[in-house]
């Protein structure tokens, strides 16, 4: 991670552990676990269906309510900052086949992994970069999701 990217991630992580102890519930977030039923959590067909089922899909260590690594926490916090609360979250720690399967499916070696509209976006570093340069607002807009940061900016501009 570059210096500024690392500092931004650290700041996000500190922010996420703030007043609520880092456990904030979003009613729309579906902690989908590893999918359940019949195994095969890592098959390409199953993964294809999982990433295309919802507009925003995140594979992370832990759950959005209790991320089990700092990078997963940062992704959850970035989505929260943008007001994205309706997304599917899959805990790769529940299923080793899912954990390896998603890495093979995306050809990306690390977790978390973010998919928008069935397309692989990247991990924490990519999402953070998109957040910083404004690309995430634009990508969310393409999905019909209005970033909460736009409302915040509008409030600031009106003062």
DRENBAZA-599206 format. One record per residue (C-alpha): x, y, z; residue number from 1; residue in three letters; chain. Coordinates in pm, 1 decimal, always signed. Example, Ala and Ser with C-alpha at 12.3 -4.5 7.8 and 13.67 -1.06 7.14 Angstrom:
<balos>
BALO        u        v        w resi resn chain
BALO  +1230.0   -450.0   +780.0    1  ALA     A
BALO  +1367.0   -106.0   +714.0    2  SER     A
</balos>
This chain:
<balos>
BALO        u        v        w resi resn chain
BALO     +0.0     +0.0     +0.0    1  UNK     A
BALO   +129.8   +344.6    -84.1    2  UNK     A
BALO   +190.1   +591.2   +197.9    3  UNK     A
BALO   -121.8   +802.1   +146.9    4  UNK     A
BALO   -336.5   +498.1    +76.1    5  UNK     A
BALO   -208.8   +332.4   +393.5    6  UNK     A
BALO   -275.5   +645.3   +601.2    7  UNK     A
BALO   -626.9   +672.4   +459.9    8  UNK     A
BALO   -695.8   +306.5   +536.1    9  UNK     A
BALO   -564.5   +351.3   +889.8   10  UNK     A
BALO   -786.9   +657.0   +937.3   11  UNK     A
BALO  -1089.6   +464.5   +810.6   12  UNK     A
BALO  -1012.5   +178.5  +1045.4   13  UNK     A
BALO   -982.4   +416.1  +1341.5   14  UNK     A
BALO  -1308.6   +582.8  +1240.8   15  UNK     A
BALO  -1479.4   +244.1  +1215.5   16  UNK     A
BALO  -1379.2   +155.6  +1571.2   17  UNK     A
BALO  -1506.2   +488.2  +1701.5   18  UNK     A
BALO  -1809.4   +556.1  +1917.2   19  UNK     A
BALO  -1996.9   +234.6  +1842.4   20  UNK     A
BALO  -1701.5     +5.8  +1896.7   21  UNK     A
BALO  -1699.4    -78.8  +1526.5   22  UNK     A
BALO  -2021.1   -279.2  +1543.1   23  UNK     A
BALO  -2287.0    -78.0  +1363.4   24  UNK     A
BALO  -2584.4   -258.6  +1215.6   25  UNK     A
BALO  -2722.3   -169.6   +876.1   26  UNK     A
BALO  -3067.6   -317.6   +829.8   27  UNK     A
BALO  -3021.9   -387.7   +456.7   28  UNK     A
BALO  -2695.9   -580.4   +483.0   29  UNK     A
BALO  -2745.9   -948.6   +435.5   30  UNK     A
BALO  -2475.5  -1152.7   +597.6   31  UNK     A
BALO  -2521.1  -1439.3   +361.8   32  UNK     A
BALO  -2267.7  -1671.2   +524.2   33  UNK     A
BALO  -2123.6  -1920.9   +280.3   34  UNK     A
BALO  -2451.3  -1993.4   +105.9   35  UNK     A
BALO  -2528.7  -2323.7   +279.5   36  UNK     A
BALO  -2696.0  -2625.6   +134.1   37  UNK     A
BALO  -2508.2  -2899.0    -44.5   38  UNK     A
BALO  -2151.9  -2772.1    -24.6   39  UNK     A
BALO  -1967.9  -2672.7   -340.1   40  UNK     A
BALO  -1925.5  -2318.9   -207.3   41  UNK     A
BALO  -1629.0  -2268.1   -436.1   42  UNK     A
BALO  -1765.1  -2389.6   -772.1   43  UNK     A
BALO  -1743.1  -2139.2  -1056.5   44  UNK     A
BALO  -2114.0  -2171.2  -1140.9   45  UNK     A
BALO  -2216.0  -2111.8   -781.5   46  UNK     A
BALO  -1980.6  -1815.3   -745.4   47  UNK     A
BALO  -2107.4  -1668.2  -1070.0   48  UNK     A
BALO  -2462.3  -1684.7   -934.9   49  UNK     A
BALO  -2354.3  -1535.6   -599.4   50  UNK     A
BALO  -2179.6  -1230.9   -747.9   51  UNK     A
BALO  -2464.5  -1161.1   -989.9   52  UNK     A
BALO  -2750.0  -1203.9   -742.2   53  UNK     A
BALO  -2714.2   -856.7   -586.9   54  UNK     A
BALO  -2593.5   -517.4   -711.2   55  UNK     A
BALO  -2322.4   -506.5   -443.6   56  UNK     A
BALO  -2155.6   -824.0   -316.7   57  UNK     A
BALO  -1866.4   -844.0    -73.0   58  UNK     A
BALO  -1663.3  -1148.4    +23.7   59  UNK     A
BALO  -1495.4  -1071.7   +354.9   60  UNK     A
BALO  -1340.4  -1219.9   +663.2   61  UNK     A
BALO  -1614.4  -1206.2   +921.2   62  UNK     A
BALO  -1942.7  -1023.8   +881.5   63  UNK     A
BALO  -2025.9   -657.0   +826.0   64  UNK     A
BALO  -2130.0   -642.7  +1191.2   65  UNK     A
BALO  -1805.9   -808.6  +1306.0   66  UNK     A
BALO  -1528.4   -793.8  +1046.4   67  UNK     A
BALO  -1240.7  -1023.6  +1137.8   68  UNK     A
BALO   -963.6   -826.0   +967.1   69  UNK     A
BALO   -878.6   -461.0   +919.2   70  UNK     A
BALO   -913.9   -470.9   +540.8   71  UNK     A
BALO  -1261.9   -622.9   +562.1   72  UNK     A
BALO  -1351.7   -358.8   +820.1   73  UNK     A
BALO  -1226.4    -81.9   +589.4   74  UNK     A
BALO  -1445.8   -208.9   +302.3   75  UNK     A
BALO  -1749.8   -220.0   +531.0   76  UNK     A
BALO  -1675.6   +134.7   +653.4   77  UNK     A
BALO  -1633.2   +270.7   +300.0   78  UNK     A
BALO  -1968.1   +124.2   +198.4   79  UNK     A
BALO  -2122.1   +265.4   +516.1   80  UNK     A
BALO  -1979.2   +612.1   +440.8   81  UNK     A
BALO  -2152.9   +603.4   +103.9   82  UNK     A
BALO  -2476.8   +487.4   +264.0   83  UNK     A
BALO  -2469.3   +150.0    +89.6   84  UNK     A
BALO  -2669.5    -70.7   +320.0   85  UNK     A
BALO  -2834.2   -311.5    +76.9   86  UNK     A
BALO  -2564.3   -559.8    -15.6   87  UNK     A
BALO  -2480.9   -926.8    +19.5   88  UNK     A
BALO  -2185.8  -1018.5   +239.3   89  UNK     A
BALO  -2027.7  -1363.5   +240.7   90  UNK     A
BALO  -1799.9  -1469.9   +525.3   91  UNK     A
BALO  -1514.3  -1669.8   +370.6   92  UNK     A
BALO  -1400.7  -1784.8   +715.0   93  UNK     A
BALO  -1710.8  -2007.9   +729.4   94  UNK     A
BALO  -1607.7  -2209.0   +425.0   95  UNK     A
BALO  -1250.0  -2281.8   +310.2   96  UNK     A
BALO  -1382.0  -2386.9    -34.3   97  UNK     A
BALO  -1554.3  -2050.9    -74.2   98  UNK     A
BALO  -1239.8  -1870.1    +39.3   99  UNK     A
BALO  -1021.6  -2038.9   -222.3  100  UNK     A
BALO  -1297.4  -2051.1   -481.7  101  UNK     A
BALO  -1354.9  -1675.7   -487.4  102  UNK     A
BALO   -980.0  -1616.3   -521.9  103  UNK     A
BALO   -970.2  -1850.3   -821.2  104  UNK     A
BALO  -1291.3  -1705.7   -969.2  105  UNK     A
BALO  -1168.7  -1345.1   -959.0  106  UNK     A
BALO   -800.9  -1427.6  -1010.9  107  UNK     A
BALO   -733.7  -1203.0   -709.9  108  UNK     A
BALO   -525.1  -1341.9   -423.0  109  UNK     A
BALO   -668.4  -1156.3   -124.5  110  UNK     A
BALO   -987.1  -1106.2    +73.5  111  UNK     A
BALO  -1198.0   -888.5    +90.0  112  UNK     A
BALO  -1331.4   -879.8   -263.4  113  UNK     A
BALO  -1597.6   -642.5   -391.6  114  UNK     A
BALO  -1829.0   -701.7   -688.4  115  UNK     A
BALO  -2054.8   -435.0   -837.1  116  UNK     A
BALO  -2330.8   -551.3  -1071.4  117  UNK     A
BALO  -2159.1   -889.4  -1109.3  118  UNK     A
BALO  -1823.6   -735.5  -1203.9  119  UNK     A
BALO  -1514.5   -774.5   -988.8  120  UNK     A
BALO  -1394.0   -435.2   -865.2  121  UNK     A
BALO  -1104.5   -531.8   -638.0  122  UNK     A
BALO  -1011.0   -544.8   -275.2  123  UNK     A
BALO   -975.7   -291.7     +1.6  124  UNK     A
BALO   -699.8    -93.0   -168.5  125  UNK     A
BALO   -895.9    -52.6   -492.3  126  UNK     A
BALO  -1220.3    +38.7   -315.3  127  UNK     A
BALO  -1035.9   +291.8   -100.2  128  UNK     A
BALO   -875.6   +445.6   -408.7  129  UNK     A
BALO  -1214.6   +464.5   -581.2  130  UNK     A
BALO  -1358.8   +629.9   -270.5  131  UNK     A
BALO  -1078.1   +886.0   -261.9  132  UNK     A
BALO  -1088.6   +981.5   -629.4  133  UNK     A
BALO  -1469.2   +990.0   -661.0  134  UNK     A
BALO  -1499.2   +686.1   -888.4  135  UNK     A
BALO  -1703.1   +495.5   -630.8  136  UNK     A
BALO  -1974.6   +763.5   -634.5  137  UNK     A
BALO  -1995.3   +726.6  -1012.9  138  UNK     A
BALO  -1998.9   +345.7  -1005.4  139  UNK     A
BALO  -2273.4   +345.8   -743.0  140  UNK     A
BALO  -2472.3   +591.0   -954.3  141  UNK     A
BALO  -2457.3   +343.0  -1246.0  142  UNK     A
BALO  -2621.5    +89.2  -1013.1  143  UNK     A
BALO  -2895.0   +332.2   -915.1  144  UNK     A
BALO  -2741.6   +389.4   -572.4  145  UNK     A
BALO  -2701.8   +750.8   -462.7  146  UNK     A
BALO  -2396.5   +794.3   -243.0  147  UNK     A
BALO  -2470.0   +948.8    +95.1  148  UNK     A
BALO  -2155.7  +1156.5    +43.8  149  UNK     A
BALO  -2338.5  +1353.5   -226.8  150  UNK     A
BALO  -2606.8  +1448.5    +24.9  151  UNK     A
BALO  -2338.3  +1541.0   +277.4  152  UNK     A
BALO  -2161.0  +1759.5    +20.2  153  UNK     A
BALO  -2491.5  +1921.8    -74.1  154  UNK     A
BALO  -2555.5  +2002.7   +292.8  155  UNK     A
BALO  -2208.9  +2157.2   +323.8  156  UNK     A
BALO  -2256.1  +2364.3     +7.8  157  UNK     A
BALO  -2588.6  +2504.0   +131.2  158  UNK     A
BALO  -2433.1  +2636.2   +452.7  159  UNK     A
</balos>
